[in-house]
Each structure stands twice: as structure tokens, then as C-alpha cells.
Amino acid sequence: MLKITSENIHLFNQNLRYEEPKDIISFVLEVAERPIVTTSFGPFSAVLLHAVTSLESTIKVIWCDTGYNTDDTYRHAKKLMDLLALNIEIYTPKYTTAFLNNTMGRPDIENPKHSAFSEKVKLEPFKRALDAHRPDVWFTNIRKGQTAHRNTLDILSITEEGILKVSPFFYYSDDALRKYLSENKLPSEYNYYDPIKALENRECGIHFRN
């Protein structure tokens, strides 16, 4: 693995700032040993999934399905799984949606149990995924401007576990992503809901801790 450390990562980010996302992905894949890509099957998920799988078709795709997705999101997920032939592995909470609703209440940031709810629904399944696959590289679709925390990151960042987190579209606007979808004839779905974030500009927890 290429030695990208907290001391020199800013140099790599400077060099990659104006590179095309596929060039960034290609550069990282050359040195990755156990790469994964995560998805939520949100509105622009097809962009990253297409860009990565077009270069590494068998890369493991991780989806932490909270059980609270909209029907449209599930249909969108199935469409992308088939269209891109995703090598997907789905991680779900250890508790059913009905059990969580009855014991912890509906997912709402005003709910005093929301932190514990987040742990059970998203953070624990994601930790299970990391423990199972032990990735050295994690491709994700976070972007600058989404949340205050993400504004502190860059194309490359390093998690507490030492995983190289790669965000090839970090500096892309919504319009630029829509253009990518159109040019590559990829579907999108905007009827999407994340029970952990609840609000669009709120961090989901996975990236805040990683």
C-alpha cells in the first residue's frame, strides 16, 4: 500500500484536486489491496457506483440498509444492482424495524433515544461490515458543502482505523453529478430518506466517526 499518511496526505490532495474522478479512482485502485465502496442508494449513488465498477467490476459494494428506506429507494437499489451487476453485500440492523419502532420510538432527532437508535440501525451494521472485510481503501460519495464536518475533509482522508477514505467526487456540485448521470444514462431517485440524518445537512454518523 502506498504510504499516504496524516503527515503527507495534504500533498496527495493538492495533486488530485483537479484530476478527473476516474483518474483518482484508478490511482487508488493500483495500490489498494482490499477496497470497498459504500452506498446508500441515494439520489446520486449511481455516479460513484458506475465510476468505480467501470474500473473494478468485482469490487465489494457495502449497503447498510436501515430498514427505513422508501419504496422508491428499494426499487432504485434493485435497478442499480442489476444494471451495474454489483457485487453487493447488505448489512442490516440486528433488530427489525417494528421492534425498533416499538422499543425506541420513531426515528426523530427530537427523540431522546436517537443516539442509541443511530448506533443500532447504522453504526453497528457498518462496524460489522468493516470487521468482516477489513478494507484498506473505502470509496465514498461524500462531497464538500454537504455538512460542516464534511467541509473539514478532502478527496483523501484517513479514518481512526487507518482506512484510506476516498471521495472522488468531493468537489462536484449537484449539477455536475446530474450531468454525469445524464451522460452515462444512469437512473436517479430523489424520494430518499435517511432516518439517522433526518435533516439534509446533518451528519449520518458513519462519516463523523470515520
C-alpha positions in Angstrom: 0.0 0.0 0.0 1.3 3.4 -1.0 2.2 5.3 2.2 -0.3 8.0 2.5 -0.1 9.3 6.0 -1.7 12.1 8.0 1.6 13.9 7.5 1.7 13.8 3.7 -2.0 13.4 2.8 -2.3 17.1 2.1 0.2 16.8 -0.7 -1.7 14.0 -2.4 -4.9 16.0 -2.1 -3.2 19.0 -3.7 -2.1 16.8 -6.6 -5.5 15.2 -7.0 -7.6 18.4 -6.7 -8.2 18.9 -10.4 -7.9 15.3 -11.6 -11.0 13.6 -13.0 -12.8 11.2 -10.6 -11.9 8.2 -12.7 -8.3 9.1 -12.6 -8.4 9.4 -8.8 -10.2 6.0 -8.6 -7.6 4.4 -11.0 -4.7 5.8 -9.0 -6.0 4.5 -5.7 -7.0 1.1 -7.1 -3.5 0.5 -8.3 -2.3 0.5 -4.7 -5.4 -0.9 -2.9 -5.4 -4.4 -1.5 -8.9 -4.7 0.0 -11.0 -1.8 -1.4 -14.7 -1.4 -0.8 -17.3 1.1 -1.9 -20.3 2.0 0.2 -23.6 3.2 -1.0 -26.9 4.4 0.4 -28.7 4.3 -2.9 -29.5 7.9 -2.5 -30.1 10.3 -5.4 -26.6 10.4 -6.8 -25.4 6.9 -5.7 -25.2 5.7 -9.3 -22.4 8.2 -10.0 -19.9 6.6 -7.7 -21.0 3.1 -8.3 -20.7 3.5 -12.0 -17.3 5.2 -11.8 -15.8 2.6 -9.5 -17.3 -0.5 -11.0 -16.4 0.5 -14.5 -12.7 0.2 -13.4 -13.1 -2.7 -10.9 -16.2 -4.7 -11.7 -15.9 -7.1 -8.8 -15.2 -4.6 -6.0 -17.3 -5.3 -2.9 -20.2 -2.9 -2.5 -21.5 -2.4 1.0 -25.0 -1.2 1.7 -26.1 -0.7 5.3 -29.9 -0.9 4.8 -31.5 0.7 7.8 -34.9 -0.8 7.0 -36.4 2.7 6.8 -35.8 3.4 3.1 -38.7 4.5 0.9 -40.3 2.0 -1.5 -38.8 4.1 -4.4 -35.3 3.7 -2.9 -35.6 -0.1 -2.8 -36.7 -0.1 -6.4 -33.8 2.2 -7.3 -31.4 -0.1 -5.4 -32.6 -3.2 -7.3 -32.4 -1.3 -10.6 -28.7 -0.4 -10.0 -27.8 -3.8 -8.7 -29.0 -5.3 -12.0 -27.8 -2.5 -14.3 -24.2 -2.4 -12.9 -24.1 -6.1 -11.8 -23.0 -5.0 -8.3 -21.0 -7.4 -6.1 -23.1 -6.3 -3.2 -23.3 -7.3 0.4 -26.2 -5.9 2.5 -25.8 -5.3 6.2 -29.0 -4.7 8.3 -29.7 -4.0 12.0 -29.9 -6.9 14.4 -33.4 -5.7 15.2 -36.4 -5.4 13.0 -37.9 -2.1 12.1 -41.1 -3.0 14.0 -39.1 -3.9 17.2 -37.2 -0.6 17.0 -40.3 1.5 16.5 -42.0 -0.1 19.5 -39.0 0.0 21.9 -37.3 3.2 20.8 -39.9 5.2 19.0 -39.9 6.6 15.5 -36.6 7.9 14.2 -36.6 11.6 15.0 -33.7 13.9 16.1 -36.0 15.1 18.9 -36.3 11.6 20.2 -34.0 11.3 23.3 -33.1 7.8 22.2 -32.0 8.9 18.8 -28.3 8.4 19.5 -28.9 4.8 20.6 -31.2 4.4 17.6 -28.4 5.5 15.3 -26.0 3.0 16.9 -28.3 0.1 16.4 -29.6 1.0 12.9 -26.5 2.2 11.1 -23.3 2.3 13.1 -23.3 -1.2 14.4 -24.1 -2.8 11.0 -21.3 -0.6 9.4 -18.8 -1.7 12.1 -19.8 -5.3 11.3 -19.1 -4.7 7.6 -15.6 -3.2 8.4 -14.8 -6.1 10.7 -15.8 -8.6 8.0 -13.9 -7.0 5.1 -11.1 -5.2 6.8 -10.7 -2.7 3.9 -7.6 -0.6 3.4 -9.5 1.7 1.0 -13.0 2.9 1.3 -14.7 4.7 -1.7 -17.5 7.0 -0.7 -19.6 9.7 -2.3 -19.3 12.5 0.3 -18.9 16.0 -1.0 -17.8 19.4 0.2 -20.8 21.5 1.3 -23.0 18.7 2.5 -22.3 19.1 6.2 -19.9 21.2 8.4 -17.9 18.0 9.2 -17.5 17.1 5.6 -16.2 20.5 4.8 -13.2 19.6 7.0 -12.3 16.6 4.8 -11.0 16.3 1.3 -10.7 13.8 -1.6 -8.5 11.7 0.6 -8.8 11.3 4.3 -7.8 8.7 6.9 -10.2 7.2 9.4 -9.4 6.4 13.0 -9.0 2.8 11.9 -6.3 3.8 9.4 -8.5 3.2 6.4 -7.9 5.5 3.4 -11.2 7.1 2.6 -11.5 8.2 -1.0 -14.2 10.7 -2.2 -13.5 11.1 -6.0 -16.5 13.5 -6.5 -15.7 15.6 -3.4 -15.7 18.9 -5.3 -18.6 18.1 -7.6 -21.8 20.2 -7.5 -25.3 18.7 -7.8 -25.4 20.0 -11.4 -22.1 18.3 -12.2 -23.4 15.0 -10.8 -26.7 15.3 -12.8 -24.6 15.9 -15.9 -22.6 12.6 -15.2 -25.9 10.7 -14.7 -27.2 12.1 -18.0 -24.1 11.4 -20.0 -23.9 7.8 -18.7 -27.6 7.2 -19.0 -27.9 6.4 -15.3 -31.0 6.5 -13.1 -31.6 8.6 -10.1 -34.2 8.6 -7.3 -34.9 11.6 -5.1 -37.6 10.1 -2.9 -34.9 9.2 -0.3 -34.9 9.3 3.5 -32.1 8.6 6.0 -33.6 8.1 9.5 -30.2 8.8 11.1 -29.6 12.2 9.4 -33.3 13.2 9.5 -32.2 16.6 8.2 -30.4 17.0 4.9 -27.4 18.9 6.4 -27.0 16.6 9.4 -24.2 14.0 9.6 -25.3 10.4 9.5 -22.7 9.2 12.0 -20.7 6.9 9.8 -18.5 9.7 8.4 -18.5 11.6 11.7 -16.8 8.7 13.4 -14.8 7.7 10.4 
